Amino acid sequence: MDGNSDTSEDWGGFGRPLFKDASVRALSRVGVVDVGSNSVRMVVFDGAARSPAYFYNEKIMCALGAGLADTGTLSPSGRTRAVAAIARFQSVAKSMGLAPLTAVATAAVRDATDGPDFCEEVLEKTGLKIWVIDGREEARLSAQGVLLGWPKSYGLVCDIGGSSMELAEINDGVVGKRLTSDLGPLKLRDLKGGKKGRKAEIDRVMKDLVDQMGPQSNRLFLVGGSWRAIARIDMYRNDYPLQVLHEYRMSARSVAKTADFIAKSDIEDLRRACGLSSSRIALVPIATEVLKRLVRSFKPKDIAISSYGIREGMLYEQMPQALRDRDPLIEACYFAEEKDARLPGFGKTLNGFVKPLFKSAPDNTKRLIKAACLLHDVSWRAHPDYRGEVCFDNATRANLGGLKHSERVFLGLALLHRYRGSREDTRFDGLLDLIDPAQVQQAEVLGKAMRLGAMMWLNDQNGKVELKWAPKRKHITLVLSAKAAPLFGEVAQARFASLASALEATSDVKYLRTEAETLV
């Protein structure tokens, strides 16, 4: 079949990779600036546009919105720091040879009486035009950021900044109703009446949000630094083994327990233990009050942390629909294979080789199998003694969208076994608790099947090499054509035996008499 075709049969249901297409090549490196109420950040995205890596990421906690409720103007010191930060960002972007940065400002700048003057100063001193967006547009961009990581997802996106909190409904990948409010911790901190006054204001505003938004009992996606800080504390409280915030899950019960934990803890001790900044931890207790009320009000079925938000939404805004529709995990794996593998394109062949072992697997598992095959060789430059561990670390900690934590561990374990027959004496035992024993075995089988397939140098020139799996009889057969037979040396034999052992199966090898002989 033509290797450039775009058929599902050829590309395993995921379509031909798009990262080389002219329509998306311009997105291979994009820089955005987010001027928020608490922080000013520049992010430069690079790589496969559908699931980009963070080529550069710098944040300055300027607190532009500090004192805004009392003065009506931006913080003078924050304003000075923000202008200096943006001037630096412009210089960095020029050094990278980037196309012009895209910059947006949110609640603090749009609410402050001197917001327009601030934008004029930035333009005059740095040459960067800032687009001031309203709350509903901020909600839309944040929701699009979530869709960058979770295509076709549904639920309620809640983005909290320093001076505002936005809500957006998403259904099957489409942004629906959007609302904005003043429930940002910087603004609430300046509210008169202390904790009692804050509670009354939070209750009042939240009731109004519920009335306007309607029932939202699906997943709650949390976007924003304060939510991530609370999630980090929840991880610390639970001694959670995988320190990746994106796709970390919480429940209403865990939110309540962590809120109590924060209230009873010494804030400075908590800050040091969780690696949070002083400016961030100062807002956590107030943000926790908002989160508790948010969860009680909307009663989500579960809660997911999204590291993707308004900045990623700005990238998503520039994508053609064909790219938006792609699976971010598979696109990223295609890109990684093209960039780093010794034999780009072999992952598709390897996927075909291992498929007979997973015919009855659900589609989501087949997706992970596809990803593992594409990634099986991208870490070949690592020292041979540590390739397995490097693969596991890359899969579990890499900036990949569309992966739950349990899926990260499955993928990492499969790639570990691609390079290691055993997982003894590794440092990953605690992470295996995130998947069930059946998944552990399945990942081991996948890894050992990839290990065998790589050893057999699968291609038309070397002849037919196929696996036949009879799950009811628990029997595996390796079929070799006359051309392929010499490849089945001692090491390959040992790897086939290891695969059969992982399957807890009997095994045999069938040698075809001629190249023309076919399997029945």
LUMNUFI-540991 format. One record per atom (N, C-alpha, C, O): x, y, z. Coordinates in steps of 0.001 Angstrom, whole numbers, plus 500000, padded with zeros to 6 digits. Example, Ala and Ser with C-alpha at 12.3 -4.5 7.8 and 13.67 -1.06 7.14 Angstrom:
! residues 2
513190494310507800512300495500507800513200496700507800514236496681508465512850497750507080513670498940507140512900500030507870513409501138508039
***
This chain:
! residues 520
500850498788500000500000500000500000500876501248500000501962501243500579500422502296499369501162503555499300501393504115500687500437504383501415502668504299501069502989504777502414502513506170502699502493506583503858502117506936501653501642508296501867500125508397501911499574509489502055499451507261501788497988507308501787497469507699503151498183507620504151496221508121503181495630508629504424494525507713504929493653508142505686494561506447504508493485505537504858493629505014506270494739504921506794492511504671506887492529504115508229493258502787508258493944502475509232493112501977507168493754500672507149495269500808507248495928500037507946495805501782506553497250501944506522497795502509507829498869502114508283497074503406508411497585504106509588496906503682510888497025504372511901496205502571510869495682501999512111494569502794512737494437502791513961493759503478511948492607504189512493492893505589512975491969506291513385494156506030512941494506507345513473494843508358512379495076509531512668494870507907511127495153508820510042496639509092509874497428508923510803497002509515508671498391509886508398498798511051509284498023511995509442500006511013509876500422512125510742500420513448509998500781513512508823500009514507510692499831515801510036500956516800510294500932517895509733501937516458511121502874517500511553503738518044510422504358519097510576503792517338509274504573517846508144503743518657507165504298519313506284502422518624507302501558519329506360501772520835506443502034521378507516501658521497505304501854522950505263500871523675506165501193524725506723499655523112506313498627523779507119498961523819508595498397524623509338499878522956509031500211522940510461501690523206510720502086523403511869502512523215509670503949523402509895504243524757510526505200524898511288503422525750510210503629527083510787503405527093512294503834528021512980502731526059512813502473525986514249503562525213514993503429524955516189504638524843514294505656524023514943506382524775516049506920524153516965506407526108515980506953526880517102506175528184517209506279529054516345505402528308518269504499529439518475504718529994519874504794529232520838504820531325519994505003531960521298503787532768521703503240533518520894503359532622522949502221533377523468502584533979524821503407533442525562501950535105525121502145535782526402500785535952527060499829536400526426500707535598528320499471535697529098499717536689530238500487536408531156499060537850530172499201538882531211498027538726532169496936539238531920498262538019533260497208537731534210497226538666535400498079539548535501496284538465536296496190539311537492497297539015538484497697539887539255497795537781538465498821537388539423500175537174538759501211537481539348500173536648537534501437536338536868501434536826535426500383537034534820502639537003534896502844537285533478503757536183532962504849535974533488503301535474531922504028534294531483504164534282529961503249534663529231505344533828529504505537533533528087505769532042527932506568531448528655505057531437526973505247530033526634505532529950525140504845530571524329506547529178524789506839528876523392506597527389523190507254526553523810505650527068522318505325525687522010506182525219520843506506525994519943506547523929520870507386523391519810507018521937519572506546521249520477507237521476518350507051520062518059505770519794517315505317520616516518505178518625517579503912518257516947502839519196517458502526519192518649502281519989516585501384521060517024500198520541517824499707521243518707499718519314517537498539518804518245498844518454519691497944518457520531500093518155519988500483517855521367501880518429521596502849517679521707501985519744521666503300520387521641504061520255522955503476520134524031505365520282522830506220520365524004506416521836524348506244522716523505506777522083525601507056523448526031508531523728525772509399523388526575508789524360524624510163524681524251510744525711525213511925525652525557509914526649525644510355527674526585509162528110527428508054528268526915509394528300528710508307528632529633508883529494530757509711529028531541508444530742530832508957531640531885507808532433532484506937532933531772507823532538533799506731533205534515507301534174535543508275533871536233506674535349535631507002536327536671505724536605537459504696536972536889505805536424538779504636536674539636504567538172539946505097538629540958503912538925539068503889540382539179502791540914540092502906542021540618501724540132540286500569540568541092500028541917540614499839542837541410499786542024539326499238543254538756497924543649539412497619544835539544497139542643539828495819542926540379495785543166541872494708543364542434496936543154542535496960543377543993496442544776544318496916545767543763495471544846545216494921546126545648493938546753544683493470547866544920493612546061543592492736546617542560491345546958543109490744547960542722490845546116544010489503546354544557489426547679545315488383548333545314490531548080545965490543549323546746490870550546545899490272551608546069491840550385544969492350551552544232491723551722542852491662552832542324491265550630542277490748550681540916491830550722539855491540550817538662493091550648540298494209550711539354495129549508539562495063548816540578495979549285538579496960548213538678497986548529539756498273549694540032498531547490540358499590547674541346500779548378540690501283547896539676501243549514541247502372550223540629503627549360540503504277549347539458503960548643541568505155547794541490504923546632540520505820546251539768503718546082540547503395545000539624503462545452538183503920544718537308502999546670537943503022547216536586504457547376536094504762547025534955505328547896536930506734548071536556507368546717536227508088546582535238507093545730537062507661544400536847507096543755535588507818543075534858505801543968535331505177543372534145505772543944532865506054543195531930505966545251532808506551545868531616507963545339531383508346545038530252508732545229532465510097544710532337510086543258531861510907542865531032509152542462532391509061541055531994508713540934530516509299540122529801507755541744530056507332541664528656508454542130527723508629541585526633509214543142528160510365543577527356511373542432527215511929542211526140511595541722528299512499540564528240511937539494527296512668538943526473510646539207527419510033538191526571510191538524525089510460537648524267510020539800524764510195540214523374511627539960522897511840539494521777512587540264523737513986540051523360514287538560523189514981538163522253513764537748524094513968536299524002513344535758522717513950534946522017512122536218522411511427535751521212512214536102519952512313535288519034512768537304519905513559537718518744514813536864518623515233536517517519515412536525519770516607535679519750516293534292519204517152533653518596515068533826519416514641532514518911514208532565517451514000531525516826514074533762516912513594533885515554512126533572515407511693533111514352511359533813516438509930533508516413509154534500515573509566535644515384508025534036515074507038534954514518506549535837515663506762535488516825505905536960515380505472537852516464504680537115517534503840536263517245504975537470518780504252536884519906502784537309519869502452538395519395501924536447520372500527536791520592500330536995522079500656536110522871499799538149522478499664538466523902498225538818524237497569539559523506497740538276525354496412538630525851496516539029527314497378538545528047495628539917527723495522540318529132494110540011529603493149540079528837494009539672530882492722539228531410492206540192532484492320541407532319491643539677533573490793540451534485491408541751534998490771542802534939492648541686535502493208542877536135493304544034535148492900545153535464493834543773533961494012544845532984492664545338532452492494546535532219491714544436532259490419544887531721489603545639532767488758546458532404489832545384534064489056546052535113489687547362535586488982548247536071490992547491535451491698548655535993491459549893535133491412549812533906491310551021535788491109552275535045492335552641534222492225553308533193493506552200534679494727552494533928495147551330533030496280551294532551494226550365532798494533549248531908494915549687530512495929549222529993494139550574529871494518551040528524495881551734528510496663551567527574496154552512529557497443553201529637498589552198529753499652552391529162498369551123530520499373550065530656499663549440529293500822549229528938498611549146528534498796548536527217499559549464526279500390549013525490499272550766526368500000551742525548501468551775525929502338551860525062501747551708527229503141551721527690503889550492527180505031550592526731503232549324527254503868548095526764504145548205525275505225547826524824503202548711524508503385548847523072504533549800522754505352549529521876504583550921523479505610551928523236507001551409523583507961551662522856507108550675524708508425550266525189508904548930524622510107548671524575507972548085524194508364546743523757507942546430522323508478545508521707506990547187521792506481546894520458505441545792520419504992545405519340505049545274521585504070544181521634502672544725521891502451545454522858501735544372521030500345544763521224499661543725522102499730542526521830499000544193523156498271543309524057496782543370523727496195544448523639496186542201523545494756542111523316494066541872524653494271540836525286493252542824525079492524542690526346491217541957526054490388542435525279491042540807526671489855539994526388488883540054527556489289540223528706487611539917527255486610539928528324486520538549528975487156537595528525485731538458530029485658537229530806485143536044530022485639534930530187484143536266529162483578535167528391484591534647527364484648533445527103485383535546526785486426535118525851487527534375526601488074533395526096487849534837527795488832534129528619488347532716528922489128531766528872487062532575529236486491531257529507486581530368528273486884529181528387486320530932527089486358530158525850487773529661525555487962528497525203488762530538525696490135530142525426490618529086526420491322528151526039490248529229527678490627528222528678490008526872528351490658525834528467488737526898527939488070525646527565488757525019526353488903523799526288489178525838525401489896525311524246491241524712524660491701523741524061491866525291525681493095524698526197492854523297526736493667522395526534491736523122527422491379521791527916491171520838526737491594519683526790490528521313525685490272520475524520491565520093523801491604519077523107492614520884523955493902520512523380494378519189523969494959518361523269494125518999525262494556517769525919493514516673525910493863515492525934492228517040525876491140516055525927490178516301524765489121516895524978490498515873523558489566516083522442488228515404522725488183514340523342487157516016522277485809515459522400485362515284523849484426514530524116486015515966524784485660515806526186484394516588526520483924517407525730483859516321527694482640516979528135482765517298529624483496516631530356482044518323530056482075518694531462482089520198531639481666520949530761482583520624532791482631522036533151484073522441533393484764521841534217484529523465532672485888523991532855485813525184533793485013526097533586486646525174534820486705526296535755488135526812535810489042526111536259488329528049535348489650528672535302489685529777536352488915530735536285490585529636537322490709530665538353492004531439538147493079530855538013491883532757538125493043533630538061493143534409539358492536534030540359493898535487539349494016536277540564492775537092540858492369537217542013492160537658539803491044538587540010489703538083539500488693538768539661489668536900538888488396536412538359488380534896538326489408534237538477487191534364538124487021532928537923486021532742536787484932533314536804486408531930535795485557531707534635485045530273534596485715529347535054483860530106534046483269528789533828482917528643532353482469529596531716483120527461531824482741527170530437482292525721530348482913524827530924481224525505529633480693524168529408481294523612528130481363524317527123481736522347528155482199521690526930481441520384526745481237519627527694481032520137525523480312518917525179480792518414523837480659519100522824481359517196523827481844516570522599482788517490521831482726517585520605483658518164522573484667519005521951484212520385521546484958521111520890482990520771521926482455522084521559482246522914522823481697522419523808482682524173522798482503525071523935481086525632523907480638526158522889480383525515525037479013526002525130478903527255525969479586528247525714478030527206526984477804528376527832479075528801528546479898527970528930479224530136528720480415530680529367480005531794530324479144532617530012480640531804531498480345532824532500481648533312533125482655532604533128481613534523533649482750535054534387482272535615535716481114536011535852483167535648536694482819536139538031484032536805538662485132536764538111483824537412539811484909538090540532485529537211541614486145537731542544485379535903541513485855535009542582487328534640542441487698533481542629488161535607542115489598535389542116490161535653543506489708536581544175491135534868543961491628535015545336492263536363545650492169536834546784492915537003544659493473538331544913492361539333545231492492540145546147491280539271544477490167540182544692489443539866545999489048540776546728489270538577546295488597538178547536489433538528548760488887538825549823490739538494548617491613538831549748491422540270550189491550540582551373491114541147549242490939542570549554489511542915549971489204544071550261488641541904550000487242542137550349487100542454551834487771541847552669486234543394552158486020543750553566485167542687554252484336542035553622485392542526555562484592541572556326485302540280556650484718539404557288486582540133556217487355538947556552486750537670555992486090537678554953486988536578556696486534535266556221485018535193556126484477534593555197484336535802557084482865535781557068482330536540555848481384536099555197482941537665555557482525538445554399482810537709553099482018537753552157483972537019553060484306536245551861483302535117551649482849534871550532482968534445552731482025533327552606480691533799552039480116533155551161480212534912552541478927535436552064479006535794550580478076535525549819480114536398550180480277536776548777480413535544547882479812535481546809481196534575548323481369533345547546480027532621547391479687532160546301479274532525548482477964531855548430477021532579547469476317531945546682477014533900547539476104534684546697476438534505545214475565534230544392477729534669544895478141534584543492477969533160542959477542532962541822478305532173543793478217530789543330476773530394543046476503529668542089475852530865543866474433530574543627473999531149542279473264530512541524474461532346541997474115532981540723474719532209539548474078532061538507475943531718539711476587530945538651475831529643538385475641529253537233475408528988539438474651527740539290473334528008538579472932527251537695472663529088538966471378529420538337471556529669536838470714529263536037472643530332536460472859530647535048473410529462534243473035529259533088474289528696534857474943527607534142474070526362534079474156525599533117473242526145535074472408524955535099473189523747535603474364523873535947472549522570535651473204521361536163474475521028535373474484521076534143475533520695536091476821520357535469477452519225536287478452519433536974476878518065536212477312516968537091478337516051536443478643514994536994478879516426535283479894515601534632481266515902535251481355516200536441482295515827534475483644516080534985483872517578535172483402518394534380484597517922536225485015519299536463486497519397536148487316518729536780486848520231535167488241520458534797488716521740535479488118522800535293489767521650536253490289522798536985491529523350536286492502522630536061491478524634535947492563525317535246493013526499536093492181527244536611494319526677536237494824527845536959495792527471538063495729526381538633496703528415538353497769528144539310497299527818540712497896526971541376496243528468541181495759528195542536495189526792542642495410526100543637494444526363541603493932524980541617495088523980541585495053522968542285496108524259540778497240523328540707497971523250542039498456522185542422498054524370542743498702524369544057497924523493545037498522522746545812496599523580545007495780522739545877495964521270545517496047520419546402496029520969544220496250519590543790497614519083544254497746517928544659498625519946544196499950519560544672499911519211546165500564518265546604499159519962546917499020519675548348498245518379548559498568517607549462497228518134547738496475516885547822497389515692547543497287514666548215498281515819546558499270514774546278500159514522547499500425513381547875500607515618548100501484515520549275500762514840550428501331513984551105499523515218550647498748514626551745498557513126551540498583512355552500498366512718550292498113511306549985499376510513549665499304509319549377500537511175549714501797510518549331501651509866547969502024508709547776501107510620547027500822510112545685502127509898544933503002510762544986502292508758544223503611508411543688504017509108542398505207509166542090503057509645541624503402510236540333503182511746540390502045512215540418504269512493540405504179513939540586503979514653539249504811515456538826502869514346538599502471515002537354501086515586537584500137514849537853500964516897537482499693517544537800498648517346536710497464517192537009499072517349535453498095517231534367497383515882534444498032514836534474496070515905534474495198514730534556495174514105535951494654513002536122495728514793536947495571514306538322494103514399538703493439515390538400493600513374539365492182513310539694491956513489541200492717512995542032490894514206541507490439514359542886488944514086542931488262514100541906488458513843544116487026513666544341486542514766545277487344515489545868485233514884545406484687515866546354485185515578547764485472516495548533485283514307548089485762513908549420487215514330549642487565514837550707488063514115548622489472514478548785489648515991548852490532516477549558488815516746548125488872518207548214488559518661549640489241519528550185487531518075550235487153518440551613488275518087552592488586518868553491488875516920552419489953516504553330491187517393553177491832517754554160491502517735551935492670518587551717492421520001552230493343520652552721491190520480552121490858521798552670491077521807554188491633522762554731490647520764554857490878520659556303492367520570556616492846521164557581493096519817555785494538519655555966495254521001555846496148521307556634494856521800554855495456523127554661495161524021555853496036524737556340493907523971556323493502524826557450494288524506558715494550525398559522494666523241558899495361522814560121496877522873560001497579522678560993497389523136558815498838523093558585499471524459558746498816525491558602500756524445559048501547525664559004501833525978557532502435525173556822501397527152557089501466527481555665502903527481555143503153527033554024503830527970555929505218528013555474505796526602555353506521526308554403505478525731556311505931524338556225505334523663554989506006522902554294504069523956554732503384523370553584503994523879552278504155523125551319504327525154552258504940525740551064506249525036550729506484524665549579507091524855551726508390524210551485508218522749551072508898522270550165507309522050551739507116520624551455506605520388550037506943519385549409505795521310549539505172521125548220505861521909547115505447521834545958506902522658547449507657523381546442506893524522545803507045524780544609506065525213546590505268526318546074505922527652546396506673527764547365505639528661545585506192529991545843505417530669546968504283530295547268506034531660547579505374532400548663504133533125548163503111533158548848504220533711546960503067534428546422501919533483546103500755533863546231502226532265545692501173531298545370500523530755546634499297530688546719501330530368547619500757529759548823499907530763549587498979530375550297500216532066549448499434533086550153497978533100549702497094533488550467497724532680548465496364532690547938495646531352548095494438531265547877496384530312548472495796528966548524494636528853549513493610528278549152494741529369550740493603529225551656492320529856551111491237529299551293492427531005550449491235531656549887490708530856548702489500530656548573491616530395547835491199529580546694490522528298547167489603527804546515490968527762548286490361526549548825488914526792549244488057525928549057488644527964549808487264528305550172486370528312548931485230527849548970486905528844547830486136528884546580485916527478546034484815527143545598486964526655546058486858525312545503485857524454546271485079523718545665485871524543547582484911523773548380483480524134547989482632523255547832483220525415547835481865525854547492481520525472546051480379525114545758482498525546545161482301525162543763481888523693543659480940523358542949482598522828544365482322521389544313480968521077544940480216520256544415480656521719546048479339521487546677478210521973545773477122521396545776478457523013545010477408523607544183477113522788542935475950522572542594478172522323542244477968521651540964477987520129541047477533519454540123478512519577542155478494518129542393479022517324541190478305516478540655480258517579540768480805516843539616481031515378539949481237515017541107480990514536538921481229513107539135482698512842539465483008511923540223483603513648538897485008513612539289485659514934538911485051515772538245486897515108539342487596516381539180488960516098538571489708515263539080489287516790537485490559516584536793491324517896536728490760518941536401492601517834537039493464519006536926493975519111535492494464518130534931493863520283534907494398520527533572495539521532533652495362522656534121496707521112533189497821522057533078497668522931531848498382523920531684496730522561530984496458523337529786495342524328530068494335523987530687495531525553529609494534526582529839494553527617528740494581527278527557494538528877529125494368529955528151495494529996527125495244530277525953496718529724527538497836529775526583497707528664525539497914528887524346497363527472526008497145526371525071495907526624524212495845526206523056494923527315524794493741527678524026494064528625522888493427528583521835495058529482523099495491530393522034496155529623520894496007529994519729496878528562521215497457527706520181496351526935519457496356526845518230495411526385520212494284525633519645493487526511518682492975526029517671493387527802519002492656528756518176493234528816516758492508529063515795494537528590516639495209528715515347495212527415514530495674527395513390494693526331515123494755525029514458493644524853513433492507525251513684493953524262512278492875523852511375492066522733512024492584522004512869490811522594511638489943521611512273490466520190512116490304519365513015491093519899510977491632518547510763492655518186511825492752517026512226493425519175512286494415518919513330493747518828514696494136517992515513492758519664514961492037519601516231491430518224516467491362517746517600490984517586515369490298516307515478491237515147515759490777514052516079492531515359515648493493514280515829493697513931517309493465514742518205494137512699517518494476512230518864495820512857519257496818512611518581495876513659520331497132514333520674498251513371521038499419513646520762497908512244521657498942511273522018499581510672520775500806510625520666498768510218519848499311509553518669500099510526517793501150510167517262499602511754517638500352512740516858501719513014517491502719513128516782501762513120518817503030513372519499503986512197519325505192512390519172503447510977519349504294509796519193504821509672517768505973509290517564503979509994516774504464510041515392505636511010515273506650510708514643505477512179515889506509513218515805507796512743516478508887512920515936507665512137517664508839511660518396509576510582517606510806510567517573508829509685516974509468508639516174510216509248514995511359508880514722509575510175514302510212510810513151511501511525513548512481511512512804511493512142514716512628512962515160513755512131515772514927512443515565513419511076516525514425510435517371514684508956517119515710508444517566513801508251516426513988506806516254515068506514515221515323507322514328515702505345515354516710504940514376516080504615513026516665504888511978514886504031513055514192503655511823512784504252511839511819503547512132512658505541511527511322506141511513510381505375510590510742505035509463509185505110511071508209504343510303508099502899510744507113502228510439509119502405511469509098501008511896508020500746512956507551499618513105507634501789513682506623501609514721505319501076514176504644500289514839504951501497512962503717501012512341503838499519512035502890498760512242505005499101511543505247497680511265505214496866512549504638495779512594505833497401513583505864496702514870504463496565515453504130495541516049503652497591515282502278497534515760501511496402515075500726495703515716501741496225513774501105495125513061501564493775513577500780492826513608502819493675513980503373492415514493502735492010515821502435490834516026502525492968516726502014492629518064500487492523518106499941491982519067499793493025517093498325493083517101497640491752517404496652491744518139498127490610516863497425489352517134497285489020518618496393488262518998498145489571519448498079489296520887496984490092521581496634489796522723496437491106520900495514492038521560494232492240520754493646493322520776493802491206520047492614491341519197491375491738519979490555492509519480491222491230521190490018491505521982490175492696522918489278492980523713491307493398522833491534494539523721490601495681523350490272495844522175490162496480524330489326497647524005490109498667523199491340498660523193489378499550522514490017500531521634491026501403522369492069501750521815490718501758523618491638502636524337492965501943524616494014502587524613492926500624524860494172499881525049494928499769523737496154499881523721494212499549522628494867499489521321495546500812520993496577500839520320494973501897521466495580503225521283496924503295522014497899503812521468496979502780523238498220502777524006499249501851523374500444502142523395498787500733522808499688499810522121500313500504520921501517500392520691499497501219520160499997501986519016501055502992519474502113503109518856500767503713520551501706504711521068503017504060521488504093504580521194502930502927522175504138502238522634505008501814521457506230501957521504504384501293520398505153500858519237505848502039518555506977501903518083505193503177518502505810504361517901506973504875518745507942505417518213506874504703520059507907505218520972508982504189521301509921504497522035508863502988520778509699501881521284511189502124521126511989501523521843511581502999520196513010503155519914513508504585520064514652504871519709512681505494520580513093506904520598514156507192521661514780508252521632514371506265522596515373506490523655516619505646523435517331505339524391516891505270522203518014504369521932519368504972522287520335504240522499519449506315522354520740506941522663521110506821524138522263507055524500520167506467524984520471506292526403521423505112526592521476504210525756522166505122527683523079504018527974522284502721528050521214502697528658522786501626527439522028500368527420521570499891528791520510499277528915522368500172529828521990499715531173520790500466531728520163500008532684520461501620531139519416502463531714518285502782530727517407503588531035518301502159529550517276502493528560515870502227529083514966503038528881515686501102529748514360500775530273513852501833531226512702502261531131514714502261532156514322503277533121514069504622532448513138505339532815514903504963531455514710506226530726513369506207529994512638507198530007513046505085529357511758504960528675510597505126529645509619505807529337510704504507530811509627504603531801509467506048532261508351506560532350510577506692532549510514508093532982509911508981531900509081509842532192510325508774530652509812509601529562508305509455529417507596510445529233507819508236529498506386507999529307505560508536530463504484509096530252506052508371531672505244508753532842505328510241533159504420510786533786506383510897532744506576512294533135506602513271531968506668514482532182506551512769530741506627513661529584505374514511529465504312514158529978505519515643528774504381516521528528503570515970527355503728516403526214502704515009527660501861514379526652500403514609527006500006514430528157499608515001526031498185515163526252497447513856526026497982512925525424496217513794526510495372512638526254495781511386526988495526510284526504496415511518528154496860510364528926496455510497530388496832511459531059495685509528530881495433509451532312496699508938533000497577508373532347496791509135534304497985508682535027498169507171534907499292506698534731497080506413535000497194504964534884497698504579533490498441503609533343497294505339532470497756505060531113499229505405530944499943504737530196499683506435531629501107506766531603501930505598532158502963505230531599501459505031533255502200503930533878502178502701532971503196502026532825501031502403532361500948501266531430501939501449530286502685500531529947501940502625529702502842502917528588504299502817529028505128502234528330504601503385530185505969503333530692506435501914530970507578501563530679505549501096531535505911499721531858506147498899530590507074498090530533505303499109529572505505498404528303506861498764527702507572497886527214507222500037527731508500500472527167509676500004528027510759499743527503509473499899529326510503499335530201510819497903529768511983497523529645509754497108529539509964495714529137510425495589527690510885494521527287510317496634526914510909496614525578512425496442525680513047495834524809513010496976526738514457496922526903514922496025528049516107495709528150513998495619528906514385494781530040513432493606530155512214493766530079514000492430530338513162491261530522512493491236531872511434490630532037513112491898532851512573491900534213512489493334534728513274494197534334511527493572535611511435494901536234511974494891537664511768495847538412512659493821538044513277493768539361514382494810539463515022495160538471514592495293540672515643496276540962515430497606540239516386498342539992514171497912539902513869499245539389513237500045540519512894499490541564513083501361540307512580502239541370511122502623541148510668503662541627510396501788540427509062502184540014507938501388540675506781501500540268508266500589541684507244499719542268506021500486542755504893500032542560506226501643543386505097502405543918504130502855542841502926502945543081504654503140541646503802503600540561502912502497540009501857502780539442503328501241540167502530500133539638501213499980540380500304499303539900501104500605541545499836500565542277498732501338541546497553501181541865499106502170540572498121502954539836497405502149538755496424502628538187497878500930538457497195500062537506496969498697538146497678498326539082495991497950537650495669496661538273496609495573537752497268495770536731496680494433538437497617493366538047497434492881536614498416492546535951496191492838536120495970492398534738496628493356533760497171492923532744496587494662534051497226495652533184498748495553533266499440495771532272499268495224534447500706495028534595501166493895533687502170494015532985500413492787533709500777491658532850500657492020531377501515491660530571499588492732531027499374493114529633500498494017529131500960493866528000500935494953529968502040495840529592503337495052529425504130495338528527503550494066530282504744493223530161504713492427528858505723492330528161503559491861528533503416491113527277503715492020526089504455491638525182503143493215526093503381494164525009504863494480524882505421494443523785505497494792526006506914495125525974507766493996525428508682494230524640507467492767525844508273491628525399507989491281523939508871490794523231506756491533523490506451491332522073507205492350521217507728492004520158507262493606521673508037494622520948509525494267520953510221494479519960509997493738522047511404493346522182511751492259521163512819492289520552510842491304520988511057490247519997510965490812518582511814490520517739509944491616518321509768492169516984510951493003516531511352492941515369511513493787517451512685494598517110513881493711516759514666494044515871514015492583517459515121491668517198514997490992515827516006490626515225513757490826515331513536490103514074513640491012512837513484490523511718513891492286513002514106493225511890513015493039510827513273492657509686511797493328511260510625493084510426510626493978509188510577495203509299510683493356508003510479494074506736510301493051505626510593491868505806509828493505504495509550492591503377510806491887502898510747490729502484511919492557502948513173491974502463513574490747503274514138489794502737513277490779504578513665489676505456512628488563505521512843487569506214511511488705504816510527487639504778509479487755505864509470488702506650508599486773505890507448486794506779507820486405508203508474485387508428507399487222509159507519486925510584506187487307511217505817488481511211505466486341511760504143486628512303503913485865513600504477484794513825503081486437514431502633485783515655501203485296515474500366486000514908500927484092515957499563483583516024499272483237517479500036482529518135498145483756517965497821483595519389496463482929519532495464483396518985496443481830520277495198481113520565494900481280522055495364480481522868494126482316522424493938482614523846493242481503524633493553481285525804492304480801523997491610479744524729492538478588525065492447478002526144493433478262524137494395477179524394495654477684525099496504476900525521495754479006525215496955479623525814498202479138525074499144478625525680498185479314523748499299478839522939499684479914521933498827480501521272500986480162521827501503481153520886502428480479519882503242479625520235502284480881518628503115480343517551503836481491516855503242482520516534505119481288516635505891482228515830506079481598514457506649480514514336505599482280513428505673481774512059506797482496511324506850483725511291507715481687510721508875482248510034508965481703508619508863480496508402509156482597507661509403482160506287510856481703506162511662481864507078511159481135505015512526480650504798513555481774504919514635481581505477513205482956504387514127484088504489514334484542505927515437484939506304513276484484506732513338485012508094513996484046509069514456484461510133514047482766508725514543481756509664515925482067510232516134481882511431516888482536509411518222482813509983518219483903511057519134483961511878517201484763511058517149485827512066516799485298513456517017485971514463516253484082513494515794483540514776516964482853515490517011481633515643517902483700515917519081483202516615518835483008518098517691483030518554519914482816518854519806482482520273519101483574521081518256483285521928519459484830520805518840485921521572517358486031521234516530486223522125517021485911519956515615485973519557514833484812520168513691484987520592515439483641520212514783482484520822514495482749522301513417482422522797515459483338522996515266483645524408514144484675524588513374484597525546514056485630523674513006486650523784511624486060523487510635486469524095511550485116522569510277484449522301509852483627523512508674483611523868510796482951524143510482482173525343510009483085526472509098482730527220510629484262526595510227485221527622508818485737527365508046485928528305508474485966526093507125486397525746506110485313526098505067485612526682506399484066525754505494482964526086505312482845527597504212482565528073506390483059528348506301483002529807505405484108530348504612483874531259505525485314529791504681486424530235503209486150529944502333486589530688502942485426528862501575485053528506501077483844529291499897483497529245502014483199530021501712481944530726501172480922529733500165480256529973501890480822528591501413480027527467502462479013527021503653479160527296501980477971526320502877477081525600503204477730524263502527478662523829504253477225523616504690477889522387505296476900521404505736475813521778505309477302520139506055476566519130506425477515518002505916478632517914507323477046517141507764477823515994507401477054514731507689475862514624506768477730513773506394477114512508507242477716511402507225478927511182507987476861510706508826477310509600508094477048508285507728475908507999507879478084507491507265477925506186508297477359505207509468477737505244507857476459504340508799475787503431509260476696502300510397476601501837508344477600501851508711478512500760508190479903501083507325480072501942508727480894500383508277482260500596506834482440500145506126483306500659506400481637499199505043481771498672504000481160499596502808481432499445504430480337500551503469479675501445502779480725502313503426481648502808501500480587502491500727481546503288500144480878504503500053479653504585499751481710505445499137481194506666497668480926506422497006481644505673497171479897507056495750479583506989495057480283508141493841480165508293
***
